[in-house]
């Protein structure tokens, strides 16, 4: 009766990236292909097994003024022109296949310019298989006797594997074989002669420490990335001669473990190297290649051949596969043959070839950008986003760079001088890639079953067979029996010979029994001694176990105590964290309140300063206003006093004239007409000139001639700036400056010819009259060759129309006020021929004369032009 089957312990879940502290750099290797012709110029030289040197070809040195530059690049290992495919495989791909068999992922890709030998390195050539056949050979050599039956493992559309029992697998095999065109290739049939010599490997290679208590299954898939679209090269498309159906592109998906995969990709289960390579060759024929100017068979797409190894443990009896999906381990090795980077001006590409070259170069540039960002993040501690999604190539393999397996790259270079610039870019990319570190893959968890389950049942039947074998050997050691047939009654020899033979046999048997007894006694003694030794060892081990159990018990108690202490400390830490959170919140609130108060104080201080400035301005303005008002009142008072003195002086003069005049006749009152005729004869006070004809239309008055007021600065040459918007006044006296250049707009040419400048400015006064200001200044030459004006004086020209004039008789002069007063006394007119002495003030008025303030010309004269105070 078989023991009850216990449930297999579940595989512990290991979080992704738990060993991110352990990282390995990307392994970058260099392979130099031989030159096509011996006399070709070479630009790459192998220095040693880790260094190559690039030197500038002759043609490039001539174009660059003889600049000769040599650059050395280091790799993990450099393979020269005489390296075999087996030597390259042992160094580069063998560790990846070993990791694949032990449940770890791997990525190997070839990179280089077009025609550098990438496809030869990956696939091989007739008579010399590449890395792909060697990888397949090592895999099947290692797991050949441990493979599961076909269809025990089944692929699903979620990038995972399902497992079924052998009965279900047998039914499915029979179902597939019943199809008219079975899709299951025969294992034992001969390989296609087209590629048979590629997989006919002479060397035998096998992985070490293969788990014998597991069964394995191998699945392969083959895709290409063409113009940034993914196509399945193993997809069976029904042939339609009328309307052929183009291949459909596939999409990238992300599974539950955040690994990228191609949705709907065909995965074929293979059982031998021949079968696997036949599947690869079938897809290789569909791959897009073209003839370019540089390569007869140039790959126009990136190809990815995936080898997926499925591993599941046997059950406790070692007979069948354990039917638990969680115990399945899936590892994958991706072999990538990248299309070569190329320059369109060298390949002479046009149309579709040009578009293909652009997409190839773009995807390779995205790969280089991802490497540069990864290196920058690792070297400088930045966290820039890696642009994996910019290209399907980088998006598909982003899990490898995030720590899902080893990454290795073979840089293939062509040493000919024509590829110097392309090879230089390839070397720089390899230099950047070597500095990128990838996290080590995590070791798979052990299922927990007893090792050696596969051969346990074979060991149980071993003693029975050995016993039968020993019996046969013993029987063969006895002497043969003579013939027992008696043909004659008198035969006396047959029976004695038979008796003699039997006696010999009996003696031999007795001797063997004695020997056996002796051996038995010896063996029993040895068993007894062995039992005693085992017992002693058991006692010793039991004592040690007791001691260890005591130690373990003490450690458990210590662990429990430490756990309690840890819980207490965690509780205290939680309380402290809560308290800290409360204090931090209070601190933030107080800081916010303090900032608010500071802002408020700043606003109050700013308002106070603005108010102080405003009050200071108001005080200053009020002070200036009252100072001007006081000056105006003082000036008005002075004018009033001067007018009074002038009136008194006139009265005294008239009185003196009356007193000193001789009286010959009786004075009679002259008529107004006679006074007007004789008035000009008086020398004391000149009579006013009646120029307003509208008041006396019957009087013949000669036309009045305009008088020009001469400026006191007429000695210099002036620029008279009169804007075109000024209004022409009809006053008698007009400002006039001789030798002046009159302009309507100030210009540099006029200023350069003069020493003085005068601006005529008009504005409307508060009483509605026009007020004219003459703003004067000196012209100076500046250091830069121009002219500047410094204003020194302002003259104000003002005209008034007095409303208090009697009989509407008044005279207007510029600059000054016209004053008319009427005398209360009338002096009679003198006879004809005598000097008239009437002193009617109404018929006289003052004559305006330009003067400076404080001059002694007499009272009553007013000068409106005040000099502008210069700044110190």
Secondary structure, DSSP 8 states (H G I E B T S, - for coil): ---------------TTTTTT-EEE-EEEEEEE--SSTTS-B-EEE-SSSEEEEE--HHHHHHTTT---EEEEE-SEEE-TT--HHHHIIIIIHHHHHHHHTT--EEEEEEEBTTSSHHHHHTEETTEE-HHHHHHHHHHHHHGGGB--TTSEEE-TTS-EEE--HHHHHHHHHHHHTSTT--S--SSS---TTTHHHH---S----SS--TTEEEEEEEEEEEEETTEEEETT------SSS-----EE-EEE-TTS-EEETT---EEE-SHHHHHHHHHHHHTTS-EE--SS-TTEE-SEEEEEEEEEEEEB-TTSSSB---GGG-EEEEEEEEE---B--HHHHT--THHHHHHHHHHHHHHHHHHHHHHHHHHHHH-------GGGSHHHHHTHHIIIIISEEEEEEEEE-BGGGHHHHHHHHHHHHHHHT-EEE-----------S--TTHHHHHTHHHHHHHHHHHHHHHHS----------TT--SHHHHHHHHHHHHHHHHHHHHHHHHHHHHHHHHHHHHHHHHHHHHHHHHHHHHHHHHHHHHHHHHHHHHHHHHHHHHHHHHHHHHHHHHHHHHHHHHHHHHHHHHHHHHHHHHHHHHHHHHHHHHHHHHHHHHHHHHHHHHHHHHHHHHHHHHHHHHHHHHHHHHHHHS---S--B---HHHHHHHGGG-SSS-B-----TTT-TTS-------EEEE-TTTTS-EEEEE-TT------SEEEE-TTEEEESS--HHHHHH-SEEEEEEEEE-TTS-EEEEEEEEEEEE-TTS-EEEEEEEEEEEE----S--GGG-----SSS-------S----B--TTS------GGGB--------TT-SS-TT------------
